[in-house]
Amino acid sequence: MLPVYTNHLNLGFNKGTLLNDPHGLLTGTGNLIRHIDVNEESDYRNPKLKELIKEALVFAVTDMDGQTKSSGKTISKIKTN
């Protein structure tokens, strides 16, 4: 995910706590989500981040094959008419 803020953006990983992050790039305190603050070009143009993204892609493909823990349930705070 890429949330964009006024002076920076985050490169977010929904299951970041489950990724192998030997360089300690990911930050955050959530149960699953981790992110990398991107303030300048050098924050995202480096081989360590490329390695982490490859790890996340492999994890995502592997994770898709597993059973989901919930089914047919949608929770939203957005009210519809």
LINQUIVEN-V719855 format. One record per residue. N is the residue number from 0. PHI is phi in radians with two decimals (none if undefined). Layout:
N_PHI + N_PHI
//
This chain:
0_none + 1_-2.30 + 2_-1.23 + 3_-1.89 + 4_-2.01 + 5_-1.05 + 6_-1.99 + 7_-2.86 + 8_-2.36 + 9_-1.96 + 10_-1.76 + 11_-1.75 + 12_-2.21 + 13_-1.03 + 14_-2.08 + 15_-1.05 + 16_-1.19 + 17_-1.64 + 18_-1.51 + 19_-1.36 + 20_-2.22 + 21_-1.13 + 22_-1.67 + 23_1.11 + 24_-1.34 + 25_-1.41 + 26_-2.22 + 27_2.25 + 28_-2.20 + 29_-1.24 + 30_-1.17 + 31_-2.28 + 32_-1.36 + 33_-2.34 + 34_-2.59 + 35_-2.16 + 36_-1.26 + 37_-2.00 + 38_-1.87 + 39_-2.62 + 40_-0.97 + 41_-1.15 + 42_-1.25 + 43_-2.11 + 44_-1.78 + 45_-2.60 + 46_-1.09 + 47_-1.14 + 48_-1.21 + 49_-1.03 + 50_-1.08 + 51_-1.14 + 52_-1.13 + 53_-1.08 + 54_-1.04 + 55_-1.15 + 56_-1.15 + 57_-1.07 + 58_-1.07 + 59_-1.09 + 60_-1.14 + 61_-1.13 + 62_-1.17 + 63_-1.12 + 64_-1.31 + 65_-1.39 + 66_-1.26 + 67_-1.41 + 68_-1.59 + 69_-2.36 + 70_-2.58 + 71_1.16 + 72_-2.24 + 73_-2.10 + 74_-2.13 + 75_-2.52 + 76_-1.60 + 77_-1.46 + 78_-1.52 + 79_-1.96 + 80_-1.50
//
